[in-house]
Amino acid sequence: MSDSELTIGAGHGALLEASPYGLQSKKLAMWLFIASDAVTFTAALVVYGFLRIGSPDWPRPFEWPSIVNGLVMTFVLLSSSLTMLVAVRAAKASQKSKAIRWLGFTMLLGVIFAALHLREWFHMFGEGWGLHKNPMGGPLDFGAAFFSITGLHLLHVISGVVALLVITIGYKTNWLDDNHVETTSLYWHFVDVVWMFVFPLMYLMNAR
Amino acid sequence: MATDHDPSMATYLGIWVGFLAIVGIEVAVTYRHPATKDLLAILLILAFIEAGIGLLYFMHMKYERKILFWTVVPITLFVLFMMDHFWADAFRMFNLRLTQ
């Protein structure tokens, strides 16, 4: 899409002056949201990092099966970014049914990720872990850090699946267009990028 | 616009394989049991490499106008730096409870 088409499509205000970013406003808004969300996650991870380094008796609860579970979750989420890319390419090429199919695969992978995550959580609850419970002794902060950071990420994944479902329905019924699919893909890739920090810091740093 | 310069699917697949390889390296390094600070540094470096590639290619930052990068990234880094070192919340960490 050319700048002039973009400007015309963006409403009366934009007719006065083209966006210096060459983006639709919704895509720019998504970038700004992602920046603010990145700050939230980083703040949580930095505090966790200070606690982790500052506690010599920090617990290391994750044995190899938990790491394997985390690796499978990582594989699933990374793959979901790939299926999202295919969906966006198909949407941009006006291949509607193909785009919807790949959006479906992306949602399915998101649901599998969430299910694996919850399975890990319930396994830990069964071992006595909780927000302020540490069955291994030592700092109680592990549970607070682990469940709050992974919980925040899980909330993003579940929100992403819901957003993708809404976008898919809207795209299928011509209420939304390929730009909405592309904008939502930014959010989905961001959730993937956050996991690139959460997995090594929360799982690998606490592996036995 | 980003779509004029989209990488091929082969490029995306290559990046995806690269990500999996980096995760493999992270696990291999972890099980060599380095000192905690060293492990944190190595894992962070690898995670930043992954995130940078994801930002540039999967999120198409590389194919957008440069002004988007210069608007979003430096300001975000500035906020993080100030938040972790100078603004009031940074000092709360000195008083955090480390043991039960």
Interface residues (C-beta under 8 A of the other chain):
Chain A: M1 L6 P20 Y21 G22 L23 L28 W31 L32 I34 A35 A38 V39 T42 A43 V46 V47 G49 F50 L51 R52 I53 G54 S55 D57 I67 L71 T74 F75 L78 S79 S81 L82 L85 V86 R89 K92 N134 G138 P139 L140 D141 E182 L186 H189 F190 D192 V193 M196 F197 F199 P200 L201 L204 M205 A207
Chain B: M1 A2 T3 D6 M9 Y12 L13 W16 F19 L20 V23 E26 V27 T30 Y31 T36 K37 L39 L40 L43 L44 L46 A47 E50 A51 G54 L55 F58 M59 E64 R65 I67 L68 T71 V72 I75 T76 V79 L80 M83 D84 D89 M93 L96 R97 L98 T99 Q100
